[in-house]
Amino acid sequence: MSPAQTRQDSSAPAESGAMGRAVALHRAGRLDAAMALYRQVLGRHPDHPQALGNLGVALRQTGRFTAALACQRRVTALRPDDAGAWSNLGNVYRDLGRLDEARASLDRALALAPDKADIQWDRALLTLLSGDLKAGFAAYEWRWTRPDSARRPFAAAAWDGSDPTGRTVLVSHEQGLGDMIQFLRFVPLLKARGARVLLECPPPLMRLFAGADGIDLRVPSGHEPADADLEVPMMSLPWRLGLGPGDLPPAPYLRVPEPGPHQAHGAPHLPPVAPGGCRVGLVWAGKPSHRNDRNRSCPLATLAPLAAVPGVHLVSLQKGPAAADLPALGLDALVPDLAPGLEDMADTARLLAALDLVVTVDTSVAHLAGALGLPAWVMLPYAPDWRWQLGRDDSPWYPSLRLFRQDRPGDWAGVVDRVAAALSALSQAPAQAPAADARSRPPVDAAS
């Protein structure tokens, strides 16, 4: 949850002023400075509930879950009737993988404040993380009641899951590119129920989705066709369709597009490799604006050992500000940067199909590889996003993915050691490694 507002009557004026500055820094993302001020307040008032709670939130945001747990447990002892305190405690338990304690804490929070949208949202994420997709997707609808997630207005009526036969249904775009790719698998099920399906696509996905099944017409983001009778958000599809964990449409469900007009020579240009070598794509960072990017992105310097694995030839697919890390660290000589030639996700799909493997953090590239049925190794933080669940190295969403998890919060070095060992084994016996067998490729979509 966000840091709590300063309560002017909770302490002396000086402490209120310090808390106000700390909250402002916290909201601005300057977590180290905010934590220093929270600790100053606690040095004078060790049981200051707001300082303890906000420090716990900041510690959780920076991956220091054990310290965050101590703060939040103390707050619930001081304020046993504070729903927000129990919710914060439940979220820390969730991040630690202690799901039963997380569930008990969040249920205590909901008993105190059943209509609090943020707490219902936290409970939904816990339910999804535990693998109960049917109940989780129903509870996921609480996202629309949160202050930062208001529903966009549409002229078409909201689809309520009733028979859509003969109706035109607009499936609207929401959240990130990876979310759209992951939930695209549900669109053919809507089509199979008799609907004419329009899919709202952000520009990077327009060409990629051109050959996807179940879509009658792709429309640009922000555009609502006049003939749409009904509308449903992309990530509400499994709930409206009444699906559970055993009903996931299988992957792959995407095809590699034909080259665009800027790719007259067909396949992406790749540097040559010696016979038996493996071409491995690398993505180490997501969007900086993502609320959990601090934990899900990996410093490029930590990945440097992968470049030393014999027989492995790395190429970068990294987009965005983190792409500048390659020349800044002097790794551009070892890892050619192919990202500038990728104009959209269709280009990225073609590049993935030309590689033997992609190693990535939790980004849209992981979802793209999985949707195409291409091999990818996904490096995950200790507290992963709900869709990766816990305690497994595979994914029910994408059989072609292999998951490498942190054993301790922030321990990317341990993940990289295991990835390097697996790459070494792969490069020594590529023909015996079906997870990276270049012969198992999805078909190229000739209709794109």
N, C-alpha and C positions, 0 to 999 in steps of 0.2 A: 504494500500500500504506500501511498505518498506520505511524506512527513506531515505530522499533525500541525495545525495552525497554533500559533502561540496563544496561550491563555494568559491574559494580562493580570489576572488575579491569582495566578498559581505560585508566584514567588515575588521577591523584592523587585522594584523597577529595574535595577541593574541586570538581574537575571532575565527579566522579560525582554530587555533590549538585546542581550546576548542570544537568547533563543530566537528572537526575530531575525537577527543577522544570520544565525545558523540555518534557519529554515529557508531563508532567501538563497543562501549558498547551495543548500541541498537541492532546491527546486531548479537551480541553474546547472546542476550536474557537477558542482565543485565539491565532491564528496569528502576529500581529505581535509579541506578547510572546514567544512561543516562538522565533521567528526571531531576536529580539534576544539571547536567551540562547544559542542555538546559535552566533551570531556571536561572542559573548563567549568561548566555549570555543575557537572556531577562531582567535581573536586570539592565544591562548596556545599552541594546538596546531593549526597549520594543516592537518595531515593526520589529524585525529581522524576516523576513518571513520564513526562513528555520528553525530557532529554534522554532518558533510558530507552523509550520506545523509538524515538527517531534515530538514536545511535544504532539500535538494533536493525532498523530498516536499512541504514547506510552500510552497516557491516554485511548484511545479507546481499545488498547490491554489489558489493565488492568481493563476494565469494567467501567471506569469513563466517561460515555458518555456525560453528561451535560458539564463537563469541556472541554472535547475534542471538543464539538460543538462550544464553545466560541472561542477556538483557530482557528479552521478551518474557521469559519465565518470571523474572522479578517484577515486571510490569503487571502481569496477571495476578501476582500475589498482592500487589499494592492496590490494584483496581479490579477485583474479581467480577465486577458488573460492567466492564468496558468491552463492548463487542469488538471494537477495533483492535484492542490488545490481544484478544483470543485469536482473531484472524491473523494478525502478524505472527503469533506463535505457531499457528497451523501452517503458515507458509514456510517458516523455517524448518519445521518438522518435515514438510514435503520435500524441501531441497536436500535434506539429509537422508531422504529415502525411508523415513520412518512413517509410513503411510497410515498405520492405525492411529498413531498419536496425532497426526495431522488431521485425520477425519474427526477424531474426538474434539480437537480444539476448534475446528471450523464449525462443527455441529453446535458446540457451546456458544460460539459467536452468533450463529443463526437463531438459536433459542432466545438470545437477547435482542437481536435486530433482524427479524426474518425478512424484512423488505429492503435491507441494505444491499444494493446492486453489486458493489465491489466484493462483498463477502460471498454472495451467491456465485459470482464469477470465479472467485478463488476455489469454491467448492466444486464448480464444474470442471475446472482444470485438473483438480485432484482426481475426480472421477474418471476423466479421460486418461490421465497418466496411469491409473490403476488398470486400464484396459476395458472398463465397462463403457463401451462406446454408445450403446443405446441410451442409457441414462445420461451419459455425459453430453451427447449432442442435444438432448432435450434441454438440459440445464445450460448449455452453451448459448441459448437464446437470451440469457440475461445480459449478454454483451451490449444489447441495444439500449438498455436502461442505464448504462454507465455514462457519466458526464462527457467523456471523450469519444463516445462511440454511437452518437445519435444516428438513427436510420435516415438515409437520404429520401427525399420525397419522390414518389412516382405517381404518375397518372393512373397506371394500371393497378388493379387490386392485388393485394398480397395473396399469393397462393397458399392455401391452408392444407394442402395435401389431398384434397378431394379429386375426383376423377377429372383429369385435364383433357380428355378426348375432344379433339376438334378445336381446342383453344390454343392461342399463341402465347407462349410463356417466355418471358425475358428472364434469363439467369444473369443476375447483376454481379459486377465485379466488386470484390471486397478484399481487403488485406493485401498481402504481398504476392509476388510472382510465384513463389514456391507453393503458397496456399492454393492459388488458382490451378497450378499444375496437379497438385495432389488430389484436389476435389473434382477435377475434370472427369475422373472415372465414373462419377455418378450421373453425368449428363445423359449418356445413352439409356439409362434406366427411366429417366423422365420421358425421353422420346418413345421408349417402348410402351409407355402408358397412353400413347395416342396424342401427345402434344406436338405442336410445331414449336421448335426450340430456337430461340434467339440467344446468343451468348455475347455478353458485353466483354470486350477484350481490351486490356491496355496495349499500347503500341508494341512493346517488346514481344507480345504473345500472338499477334495477329497472324503472322505467317506460320508459326509453329502449329497453331490450332486449325489451320486451313484444312488439313486432312483428317481431323479427329472425327470419330464416329458420333452420331447423335445430334449434330449441329446443323440446322437448316440455314442459318445466317449468322455471321459474326458482325457485331456492330461496335463502333469505336467507344471507348470509355466516355461517359458523360452524355451519351446519346440514347434517348428512349424512343424507339420507333412508335409511330402513331397507331400501328395495328396490334400492339401488344395488349392482350387481354389481362394477363396475370404477370406478376413479378415475384421472383424468389432469389434471395442472396445465394451465391455459390456455396457458402459454407453452411447454409441451412438445408441443403439438399438431403443429406442422410437422415436428418430428423424428419423432414416432411415426407420422405419416402418410407419412413418407418424401419430403417435398417439397423442391424446390430453387428457385433464383431464378426459373426460368421457369414455376413452378407457382403463383405468387401469385394467389389469387382476386381478381378485379378489384373496384375501388371504382367507384361507391357500393354499399354493402351494408346501409345503414341507411336508415330512413324517418323523416321528421319526425313525432313523435307528436301525437295530438290533445291539446288543452288539458286540464289537470287540473281538478279541482273548484274550485280556487282561482283559475282563469282563466276565469271565466264569460263574459268578453267576447272570448274567442278569441285573436287575435294580440296579442303584447306591445305595450304603449303606447310609441310612439316619438315624439320631438319632431319637429315639422314641418320640412321642408326646402324650399328654393326649387326650382322645376322644373329638372331637370338635375343637381341636387345628389346627392352620394353619401353614404349612411350607412355609416360604417365603425366596426366594433367594435374595441376595444383591450384587450389583455391584456399586461402587462409583467412579471409575476413568477409564479413557481411556488411550490410549498410550501417554506417556509424549511427544513424538515427534510430535503429532498432533498440528497444528499451533494455534488452539483455545482451547487446553487442559486446559489452565489456567482458562478459564471461564466455560467449560462444565463439568469438574470434581468437585466433592464435597468432602470436607474434611470429613474423616470418623468420627471424633469426633462430627461433626454436626449431624450425623445420630444416635448417641447413644440413643436418646429418643425412637427410634423404638424398641430397645431391651427391653424396659420396658412396651410395650403394652401387656396387659393380653391376653393369648391364642395364641400369635404369637411367633413362634420359627424361628429365623433367622439362615440362613446358608450363608456362603460366597462363591460366585462364582468368586471373584476378582482374576484376573491374573496380572502378571507383578509386577513392583516395589512397587505399592501401596498395595499389599497383605501383606507386612511387617508392615503396619499400625495396623493390628489386634493385634499382640503380643506387639507392641510398646505402644499401648494404654491400654493394659490389657483387651481387649475385646474378646480375643480368647476363654476365658472361657464361654462367653455368646453366641458367634457366631462361631460355628464350621466351620473350613475352609475345604471345599470340593474341592477347585480348584486344589490341587496337583493331584487328580485322573482324571483330565480332560486333555486328551492328544490332542484332536482336537475338532472341532465344533460338530461333531457327538456325542461325549461324553457329551458335554454341552447340546445338544438337548435332550438326554435321561434323564439328570438330570432335565431339565426344565419340562419335561413331568411328572416327579415324584413329583414335587412341586405343591403347590396350587397357587403360584403367584411368580413373580420376580419383585423387585423394582430396577431400574437401571437408571443411567445417560445415556446420548446419546452415546451408544457404539454398537458394533456388536451384543451384547446379546439382545438388544431391537429389532433389525431387525430379529434375529433368532426366538424370541418368536412370533413376528408378522407373519412371514412367515409360522410358524407351526400352527398358530391359537391359541396360548396359551396366557393366560392372563399376561400382564405386565403393570406396572405403570412406566412411563418414566419421570424423573425429568429433566426439561429443564432450561437453563439459560435465562435471560431476552431477550437477542438477540440470538435466536435459529438458527440452521442450516436451510437452505431453505426448506428442506423436511418436516419440522414440521409446516410450515406456522405460522400464527399469530392468536391469539384470539380464539382458539378452544381447547377443552380438548379431542378431538378424532383425528383420523388420517384417511384420505381417502386411505392411503396405507395399513393400518392394522386395521381392525375392532376390534381386541382383545386388542388393546392398549388403555390406558387412560393416558392423558398427565397432568402433574403438572408443571406449569410454575412459574418462579420467578415473583413476582409483582414489584420488584425493582431490579436493577442491583446488583448482588452479594448476594442477600437475600436467601441463602439456608435455613436459619433457618425457614423462613416463609413457604417454600415448605415442609420441614420436619414436621412442625406442621400440615399441611393439610394432608400429607401422614399418619401421626400417627393417626389422627382422623378417616381417612378412614379405616385404618387397625383395629382400635378399633371396628368400626361398622361391619367390615367384620368378625372379630373373634367372635363377639356376635351373628351373624346370618349368618353363612357361607352358609347354604342351600338356603338362599334367595339372594345370591350374584352371579349371573350368570357369572360375569367377572372373578370369581375365582373358578368356579365349576369344581372340579376335574373330574367329569363325562364327561365333554366335551373335550375329548382328541383326537388329530389326530391319525390315525392308525399307527401302527408300520410297517415299510417297511420290509417285509420278504425277499425281494430280495437283500438287501444290503450285 
